[in-house]
Amino acid sequence: MRSVIADIRDIERVKRTFAEHRPEIVFHLAAQPLVRRSYENPLDTYSTNVMGTANVLEAARTSEGLRAVVVVTTDKCYENREWDWPYGKPTGWVDSTLQQRKACAELVVSAYRNSFSIRGLRAPRRGPGNGSSGERDRRGRLG
C-alpha cells in the first residue's frame, strides 16, 4: 500500500498520481477539517473539501484497473434535530460553513456515484466516538 501526500486541489497532479500508481483501491480522507480555519478561510476550505473531492473522483473515473473508491465523510453535514436515530440524508439547511462544506462534498460523491460507473464508490461517515476531530464549532458542537 502506498500513501500519496499532495494537494488535491491540483487536478493535474491528482490525475498524474493515479496514472503513475494505477491504484486498485483508493481511500480518500484528505480534507481541511479544522473548524476555526473553516471560519477564517472559508474559500480554501470549500476548495479543498469540495473541489478536491471532485478532483479525486474525476481521476478515479478515468483510471484503469480501479476496483473501489472509499471517500470518508462525516455526520456533521446534517442539521442537528436531536433525533435518536442515525441521519441518512441531509435533513434541512445547514447553518455554517463547517456543515456546508461537508454537505457539498457528500453531494459531489453522490453525483459521481449516480452519474458515472465508478466501481465500489462508498462514503462511510465518521463522527463522535469513531474519529471526530474533537474541535468544537462556534456553537460548541464537536467537529
Backbone as ProteinMPNN parsed JSONL, in Angstrom:
{"seq_chain_A": "MRSVIADIRDIERVKRTFAEHRPEIVFHLAAQPLVRRSYENPLDTYSTNVMGTANVLEAARTSEGLRAVVVVTTDKCYENREWDWPYGKPTGWVDSTLQQRKACAELVVSAYRNSFSIRGLRAPRRGPGNGSSGERDRRGRLG", "coords_chain_A": {"N_chain_A": [[0.844, -1.157, 0.0], [0.482, 2.236, -0.792], [0.901, 5.554, 0.285], [-0.006, 8.759, -0.719], [1.01, 12.04, -0.57], [-0.279, 15.035, -1.387], [-1.547, 18.043, -2.943], [-4.882, 18.059, -3.236], [-6.347, 19.833, -4.644], [-5.075, 20.345, -6.946], [-5.694, 19.341, -9.909], [-4.293, 18.258, -12.106], [-2.029, 17.143, -10.907], [-3.258, 15.235, -9.301], [-4.441, 13.562, -11.248], [-2.097, 12.724, -12.544], [-0.868, 11.319, -10.475], [-2.661, 9.168, -10.127], [-2.301, 7.979, -12.649], [0.423, 7.264, -12.544], [0.604, 5.492, -10.338], [-1.482, 3.694, -10.64], [-3.788, 2.715, -9.004], [-5.653, 0.105, -7.325], [-7.449, 0.269, -5.294], [-8.743, 3.099, -3.698], [-8.472, 5.215, -0.964], [-9.945, 7.994, 0.104], [-9.274, 10.441, 2.208], [-8.5, 12.98, 2.513], [-8.807, 16.323, 3.586], [-9.805, 19.578, 4.724], [-10.159, 19.844, 7.894], [-10.478, 21.498, 10.112], [-12.32, 23.419, 12.341], [-12.092, 26.149, 13.202], [-10.322, 27.155, 11.262], [-11.949, 26.85, 9.04], [-13.74, 28.92, 9.347], [-12.031, 31.101, 9.331], [-10.867, 30.99, 6.792], [-12.868, 30.413, 4.578], [-13.112, 29.988, 1.753], [-10.822, 28.567, 1.012], [-11.3, 26.25, 2.437], [-13.701, 25.297, 1.24], [-12.675, 24.916, -1.355], [-10.707, 22.933, -0.964], [-12.172, 20.78, 0.252], [-14.503, 20.367, -1.294], [-14.012, 20.793, -4.165], [-11.586, 19.433, -4.189], [-12.387, 16.827, -3.518], [-13.995, 16.333, -5.76], [-11.98, 16.385, -7.709], [-10.439, 14.11, -7.035], [-12.358, 12.11, -7.492], [-12.848, 12.514, -10.201], [-10.374, 11.834, -11.319], [-10.384, 9.172, -10.531], [-12.542, 8.24, -11.996], [-11.585, 8.008, -14.594], [-9.551, 6.242, -14.369], [-7.831, 3.309, -15.114], [-8.29, -0.07, -14.134], [-9.081, 0.387, -11.548], [-10.72, -0.701, -8.661], [-12.193, 0.02, -6.413], [-13.376, 2.869, -4.574], [-13.116, 4.655, -1.646], [-14.537, 7.156, 0.078], [-14.094, 8.984, 2.823], [-16.374, 10.501, 4.856], [-18.373, 12.673, 6.918], [-20.626, 12.865, 9.739], [-21.347, 15.399, 10.312], [-22.57, 17.044, 8.496], [-25.243, 17.276, 8.606], [-28.314, 18.745, 9.567], [-28.812, 19.295, 12.955], [-31.215, 17.715, 14.577], [-31.66, 16.558, 16.95], [-32.426, 13.876, 16.955], [-32.984, 10.437, 17.86], [-32.135, 8.46, 16.188], [-29.908, 7.411, 13.522], [-28.692, 9.806, 11.127], [-29.486, 9.897, 7.722], [-29.678, 11.208, 5.229], [-29.165, 14.595, 4.135], [-31.049, 16.729, 6.225], [-32.137, 19.207, 6.167], [-31.565, 22.757, 5.794], [-28.187, 23.525, 6.215], [-26.291, 25.278, 8.639], [-23.786, 26.535, 8.797], [-20.439, 27.282, 7.63], [-18.846, 25.134, 8.175], [-20.62, 22.909, 8.227], [-21.761, 23.165, 5.669], [-19.617, 22.841, 3.801], [-19.01, 20.191, 4.174], [-21.424, 18.936, 3.545], [-21.601, 19.654, 0.84], [-19.414, 18.231, -0.226], [-20.362, 15.629, 0.167], [-22.518, 15.691, -1.597], [-21.154, 15.854, -4.022], [-19.922, 13.324, -4.07], [-22.225, 11.711, -4.158], [-23.305, 12.545, -6.619], [-21.294, 11.706, -8.44], [-21.359, 8.963, -7.925], [-23.932, 8.329, -8.818], [-23.929, 9.215, -11.462], [-21.747, 8.242, -12.903], [-19.949, 5.243, -13.656], [-18.255, 4.405, -11.349], [-16.605, 1.964, -9.899], [-17.401, 0.434, -6.836], [-17.681, 2.781, -5.28], [-17.904, 4.287, -2.261], [-19.08, 5.963, 0.705], [-18.468, 6.113, 3.723], [-19.394, 7.351, 6.984], [-17.94, 9.348, 9.583], [-17.889, 10.146, 13.063], [-18.508, 11.534, 16.389], [-16.856, 9.458, 18.654], [-16.01, 7.723, 16.721], [-13.894, 8.886, 15.385], [-14.013, 11.705, 15.484], [-12.842, 15.073, 15.178], [-12.645, 16.369, 17.526], [-12.622, 19.062, 17.88], [-14.468, 22.038, 18.507], [-17.305, 23.773, 17.1], [-18.523, 27.158, 16.527], [-20.819, 27.115, 18.021], [-20.303, 25.296, 19.928], [-20.456, 22.66, 19.235], [-19.128, 19.419, 18.48], [-16.654, 18.886, 15.948]], "CA_chain_A": [[0.0, 0.0, 0.0], [1.228, 3.491, -0.854], [0.204, 6.779, 0.652], [0.493, 9.89, -1.501], [0.717, 13.341, 0.019], [-0.306, 16.04, -2.454], [-2.657, 18.976, -2.846], [-5.961, 17.515, -4.056], [-6.916, 20.903, -5.472], [-4.293, 20.353, -8.189], [-6.263, 18.239, -10.679], [-3.265, 17.619, -12.941], [-1.205, 16.316, -10.009], [-4.083, 14.095, -8.896], [-4.522, 12.656, -12.4], [-0.763, 12.151, -12.755], [-0.657, 10.343, -9.401], [-3.441, 7.979, -10.491], [-1.663, 7.342, -13.807], [1.713, 6.691, -12.131], [0.468, 4.414, -9.347], [-2.516, 2.771, -11.1], [-4.34, 2.055, -7.818], [-6.832, -0.749, -7.406], [-8.354, 0.784, -4.269], [-8.374, 4.445, -3.249], [-9.094, 5.737, 0.247], [-9.842, 9.458, 0.084], [-9.522, 11.014, 3.524], [-7.955, 14.333, 2.517], [-9.786, 17.377, 3.846], [-9.455, 20.636, 5.669], [-11.164, 19.502, 8.897], [-10.432, 22.343, 11.303], [-13.465, 24.309, 12.435], [-11.67, 27.558, 13.231], [-9.776, 27.505, 9.953], [-13.05, 26.954, 8.078], [-14.302, 30.265, 9.505], [-11.007, 32.079, 8.97], [-10.6, 30.932, 5.363], [-13.891, 29.516, 4.046], [-12.9, 29.619, 0.351], [-9.812, 27.499, 0.992], [-11.957, 25.05, 2.942], [-14.564, 24.8, 0.167], [-11.822, 24.461, -2.457], [-10.08, 21.669, -0.588], [-13.094, 19.691, 0.568], [-15.478, 20.121, -2.347], [-13.334, 20.584, -5.444], [-10.59, 18.384, -4.005], [-13.096, 15.553, -3.638], [-14.357, 16.185, -7.18], [-10.752, 16.054, -8.448], [-10.109, 12.703, -6.772], [-13.341, 11.271, -8.171], [-12.64, 12.638, -11.644], [-9.216, 10.995, -11.639], [-10.826, 7.78, -10.359], [-13.469, 7.915, -13.084], [-10.845, 7.694, -15.821], [-8.426, 5.387, -14.013], [-7.993, 1.9, -15.477], [-7.94, -1.058, -13.123], [-9.582, 0.761, -10.231], [-11.79, -1.592, -8.21], [-13.02, 0.63, -5.375], [-13.021, 4.169, -4.01], [-13.761, 4.905, -0.366], [-14.435, 8.562, 0.452], [-14.516, 9.085, 4.215], [-17.056, 11.76, 5.106], [-18.697, 12.929, 8.312], [-22.039, 13.064, 10.053], [-21.524, 16.8, 10.689], [-23.201, 17.836, 7.437], [-26.684, 17.189, 8.757], [-28.927, 19.616, 10.555], [-28.982, 18.57, 14.206], [-32.598, 17.768, 15.054], [-31.682, 15.831, 18.223], [-33.098, 12.601, 16.794], [-32.33, 9.298, 18.494], [-31.695, 7.529, 15.164], [-28.86, 7.98, 12.659], [-29.071, 10.647, 9.999], [-29.153, 9.215, 6.482], [-29.531, 12.187, 4.161], [-29.345, 15.932, 4.706], [-32.408, 16.87, 6.73], [-32.557, 20.589, 6.086], [-30.459, 23.671, 5.538], [-27.094, 23.529, 7.179], [-26.202, 26.676, 9.035], [-22.435, 27.057, 8.973], [-19.515, 26.841, 6.585], [-18.393, 23.802, 8.573], [-21.588, 21.925, 7.752], [-21.974, 23.298, 4.226], [-18.523, 22.256, 3.013], [-19.108, 18.74, 4.29], [-22.595, 18.536, 2.772], [-21.249, 19.79, -0.577], [-18.556, 17.101, -0.592], [-21.222, 14.446, 0.054], [-23.285, 15.825, -2.832], [-20.246, 15.502, -5.118], [-19.811, 11.86, -4.055], [-23.498, 11.168, -4.625], [-23.431, 12.822, -8.054], [-20.382, 10.821, -9.173], [-21.846, 7.591, -7.783], [-25.138, 8.156, -9.619], [-23.732, 9.628, -12.856], [-20.66, 7.512, -13.561], [-19.802, 3.885, -13.125], [-17.033, 4.222, -10.559], [-16.851, 0.734, -9.149], [-17.138, 0.386, -5.409], [-17.646, 4.098, -4.645], [-18.601, 4.283, -0.982], [-18.798, 7.133, 1.525], [-18.818, 5.91, 5.131], [-19.316, 8.567, 7.792], [-17.32, 9.275, 10.898], [-18.467, 11.128, 13.978], [-18.016, 11.342, 17.749], [-16.68, 8.066, 19.041], [-15.335, 6.951, 15.675], [-12.936, 9.669, 14.64], [-14.253, 13.142, 15.486], [-11.634, 15.868, 15.368], [-12.621, 16.846, 18.902], [-12.691, 20.51, 17.882], [-15.855, 22.491, 18.573], [-17.625, 24.924, 16.256], [-18.882, 28.361, 17.268], [-21.925, 26.803, 18.931], [-19.838, 24.328, 20.902], [-20.64, 21.277, 18.771], [-17.915, 18.769, 18.022], [-16.484, 18.835, 14.5]], "C_chain_A": [[0.898, 1.231, 0.0], [0.328, 4.638, -0.449], [0.828, 7.913, -0.139], [0.059, 11.172, -0.82], [0.844, 14.375, -1.083], [-1.502, 16.949, -2.215], [-3.764, 18.501, -3.785], [-6.669, 18.579, -4.878], [-6.218, 20.991, -6.822], [-4.704, 19.143, -9.033], [-5.216, 17.528, -11.531], [-2.367, 16.721, -12.101], [-1.98, 15.068, -9.585], [-4.167, 13.086, -10.04], [-3.188, 11.97, -12.661], [-0.467, 11.074, -11.708], [-1.422, 9.05, -9.688], [-2.772, 7.235, -11.649], [-0.358, 6.646, -13.419], [1.539, 5.45, -11.26], [-0.569, 3.361, -9.73], [-3.15, 1.999, -9.936], [-5.515, 1.14, -8.145], [-7.899, -0.253, -6.438], [-7.834, 2.136, -3.817], [-9.175, 4.767, -1.998], [-8.875, 7.24, 0.239], [-10.26, 9.995, 1.445], [-9.053, 12.459, 3.602], [-9.067, 15.353, 2.719], [-9.13, 18.473, 4.67], [-10.498, 20.5, 6.77], [-11.294, 20.474, 10.071], [-11.536, 23.402, 11.291], [-13.036, 25.767, 12.366], [-11.122, 28.005, 11.883], [-10.887, 27.638, 8.918], [-13.749, 28.307, 8.171], [-13.304, 31.343, 9.079], [-10.778, 32.134, 7.462], [-11.595, 29.983, 4.689], [-13.651, 29.106, 2.596], [-11.863, 28.511, 0.209], [-10.437, 26.18, 1.436], [-12.881, 24.452, 1.887], [-13.725, 24.212, -0.967], [-11.219, 23.096, -2.161], [-11.11, 20.548, -0.491], [-14.073, 19.368, -0.555], [-14.771, 19.828, -3.67], [-12.24, 19.526, -5.332], [-11.206, 17.005, -4.121], [-13.495, 15.298, -5.088], [-13.131, 15.802, -8.009], [-10.36, 14.597, -8.264], [-11.077, 11.792, -7.525], [-13.212, 11.352, -9.688], [-11.451, 11.796, -12.088], [-9.586, 9.514, -11.529], [-11.698, 7.334, -11.528], [-12.744, 7.468, -14.343], [-9.655, 6.766, -15.579], [-8.718, 3.922, -14.363], [-7.564, 0.998, -14.325], [-8.425, -0.739, -11.724], [-10.769, -0.118, -9.855], [-12.709, -0.939, -7.189], [-12.461, 1.982, -4.962], [-13.812, 4.333, -2.722], [-13.483, 6.358, 0.004], [-14.968, 8.679, 1.873], [-15.109, 10.468, 4.439], [-17.429, 11.839, 6.582], [-20.197, 13.045, 8.522], [-22.336, 14.52, 10.385], [-22.196, 17.642, 9.615], [-24.716, 17.819, 7.539], [-27.173, 18.16, 9.822], [-29.203, 18.791, 11.814], [-30.408, 18.763, 14.71], [-32.786, 16.97, 16.344], [-32.466, 14.533, 18.139], [-32.304, 11.511, 17.488], [-31.815, 8.286, 17.483], [-30.678, 8.201, 14.253], [-29.451, 8.822, 11.531], [-28.631, 9.956, 8.719], [-28.905, 10.147, 5.329], [-29.671, 13.561, 4.798], [-30.813, 16.193, 5.033], [-32.925, 18.29, 6.641], [-31.35, 21.46, 5.807], [-29.416, 23.566, 6.629], [-26.722, 24.982, 7.427], [-24.79, 27.207, 9.266], [-21.56, 26.589, 7.823], [-18.987, 25.457, 6.898], [-19.331, 22.745, 8.01], [-21.729, 21.978, 6.239], [-20.871, 22.639, 3.417], [-18.576, 20.741, 3.059], [-20.303, 18.215, 3.494], [-22.299, 18.604, 1.279], [-20.385, 18.626, -1.039], [-19.388, 15.827, -0.722], [-22.076, 14.503, -1.205], [-22.434, 15.474, -4.05], [-20.116, 13.983, -5.206], [-21.084, 11.23, -4.607], [-23.666, 11.368, -6.129], [-22.53, 11.904, -8.868], [-20.856, 9.373, -9.096], [-23.036, 7.354, -8.713], [-24.941, 8.451, -11.103], [-22.711, 8.801, -13.616], [-20.521, 6.137, -12.927], [-18.433, 3.727, -12.466], [-17.302, 3.042, -9.642], [-16.522, 0.915, -7.677], [-17.078, 1.733, -4.723], [-18.519, 4.085, -3.406], [-18.194, 5.515, -0.194], [-19.241, 6.886, 2.966], [-18.63, 7.203, 5.912], [-18.592, 8.297, 9.092], [-17.962, 10.337, 11.773], [-17.936, 10.888, 15.368], [-17.959, 9.858, 18.103], [-16.023, 7.233, 17.958], [-14.474, 7.851, 14.793], [-13.191, 11.161, 14.603], [-12.95, 13.877, 15.743], [-11.525, 16.347, 16.802], [-12.693, 18.356, 19.004], [-14.159, 20.926, 17.855], [-16.077, 23.699, 17.673], [-18.048, 26.095, 17.142], [-20.02, 28.134, 18.25], [-21.549, 25.746, 19.958], [-20.021, 22.892, 20.491], [-19.312, 20.717, 18.277], [-17.87, 18.756, 16.497], [-15.541, 17.758, 14.105]], "O_chain_A": [[1.922, 1.278, 0.682], [-0.852, 4.681, -0.798], [2.051, 8.018, -0.222], [-1.122, 11.364, -0.528], [1.92, 14.575, -1.645], [-2.363, 16.656, -1.385], [-3.597, 18.538, -5.004], [-7.504, 18.255, -5.722], [-6.718, 21.641, -7.74], [-4.139, 18.058, -8.894], [-5.259, 16.305, -11.659], [-1.986, 15.64, -12.55], [-1.418, 13.975, -9.521], [-3.984, 11.888, -9.824], [-3.147, 10.777, -12.962], [0.118, 10.039, -12.026], [-0.883, 7.957, -9.51], [-2.684, 6.007, -11.634], [-0.068, 5.557, -13.912], [2.257, 4.465, -11.434], [-0.541, 2.25, -9.201], [-3.061, 0.772, -9.884], [-6.261, 1.363, -9.098], [-9.096, -0.34, -6.716], [-6.638, 2.306, -3.581], [-10.396, 4.615, -1.971], [-7.742, 7.705, 0.356], [-11.442, 10.004, 1.79], [-9.192, 13.099, 4.644], [-10.131, 15.261, 2.106], [-8.047, 18.302, 5.23], [-11.617, 20.986, 6.61], [-12.147, 20.279, 10.936], [-11.66, 24.178, 10.343], [-13.561, 26.533, 11.558], [-11.422, 29.104, 11.417], [-10.779, 28.458, 8.006], [-14.293, 28.79, 7.178], [-13.693, 32.375, 8.532], [-10.524, 33.206, 6.913], [-11.225, 28.884, 4.275], [-13.959, 27.971, 2.234], [-12.015, 27.618, -0.625], [-10.139, 25.123, 0.879], [-12.858, 23.243, 1.656], [-14.033, 23.135, -1.478], [-11.223, 22.21, -3.015], [-10.934, 19.485, -1.088], [-14.434, 18.206, -0.742], [-14.917, 18.74, -4.229], [-11.994, 18.795, -6.292], [-10.631, 16.112, -4.743], [-13.353, 14.183, -5.589], [-13.236, 14.979, -8.918], [-9.99, 13.925, -9.226], [-10.654, 10.807, -8.13], [-13.442, 10.362, -10.383], [-11.512, 11.122, -13.116], [-9.149, 8.7, -12.342], [-11.605, 6.196, -11.989], [-13.255, 6.627, -15.083], [-8.849, 6.533, -16.479], [-9.738, 3.371, -13.949], [-6.588, 1.282, -13.632], [-8.199, -1.522, -10.801], [-11.712, -0.264, -10.633], [-13.883, -1.298, -7.099], [-11.252, 2.215, -4.992], [-15.032, 4.17, -2.708], [-12.333, 6.744, 0.217], [-16.163, 8.493, 2.105], [-14.439, 11.482, 4.241], [-16.846, 11.133, 7.405], [-20.946, 13.298, 7.577], [-23.477, 14.848, 10.711], [-22.376, 18.844, 9.807], [-25.4, 18.305, 6.638], [-26.52, 18.364, 10.845], [-29.769, 17.701, 11.729], [-30.765, 19.831, 15.206], [-33.913, 16.732, 16.78], [-33.098, 14.12, 19.112], [-31.095, 11.641, 17.683], [-31.124, 7.341, 17.865], [-30.596, 9.428, 14.215], [-30.559, 8.573, 11.056], [-27.501, 9.474, 8.643], [-28.008, 9.904, 4.522], [-30.236, 13.684, 5.885], [-31.702, 15.916, 4.228], [-34.07, 18.544, 7.015], [-30.244, 20.959, 5.606], [-29.736, 23.523, 7.817], [-26.824, 25.819, 6.53], [-24.634, 28.257, 9.89], [-21.887, 25.627, 7.128], [-18.708, 24.681, 5.984], [-18.88, 21.787, 7.383], [-21.808, 20.934, 5.592], [-21.157, 21.944, 2.442], [-18.224, 20.077, 2.084], [-20.21, 17.174, 2.844], [-22.699, 17.714, 0.528], [-20.597, 18.091, -2.127], [-19.149, 15.027, -1.626], [-22.333, 13.469, -1.821], [-22.929, 14.867, -5.0], [-20.192, 13.416, -6.296], [-21.022, 10.317, -5.43], [-24.118, 10.464, -6.832], [-22.962, 11.373, -9.891], [-20.768, 8.636, -10.078], [-23.137, 6.294, -9.33], [-25.723, 7.974, -11.926], [-22.798, 8.672, -14.837], [-20.937, 5.918, -11.79], [-17.569, 3.006, -12.965], [-18.122, 3.119, -8.727], [-15.488, 1.482, -7.324], [-16.468, 1.833, -3.658], [-19.732, 3.894, -3.492], [-17.105, 6.055, -0.39], [-20.28, 7.395, 3.387], [-17.809, 8.045, 5.549], [-18.619, 7.19, 9.631], [-18.514, 11.315, 11.269], [-16.997, 10.109, 15.534], [-18.91, 9.111, 17.871], [-15.524, 6.143, 18.24], [-14.341, 7.607, 13.593], [-12.625, 11.841, 13.747], [-12.065, 13.374, 16.434], [-10.435, 16.696, 17.257], [-12.812, 18.89, 20.106], [-14.992, 20.249, 17.254], [-15.19, 24.535, 17.495], [-17.939, 26.024, 18.366], [-20.166, 28.887, 19.213], [-22.382, 25.343, 20.77], [-19.776, 21.984, 21.286], [-18.481, 21.442, 17.73], [-18.9, 18.631, 15.834], [-15.279, 17.572, 12.917]]}, "name": "protein", "num_of_chains": 1, "seq": "MRSVIADIRDIERVKRTFAEHRPEIVFHLAAQPLVRRSYENPLDTYSTNVMGTANVLEAARTSEGLRAVVVVTTDKCYENREWDWPYGKPTGWVDSTLQQRKACAELVVSAYRNSFSIRGLRAPRRGPGNGSSGERDRRGRLG"}
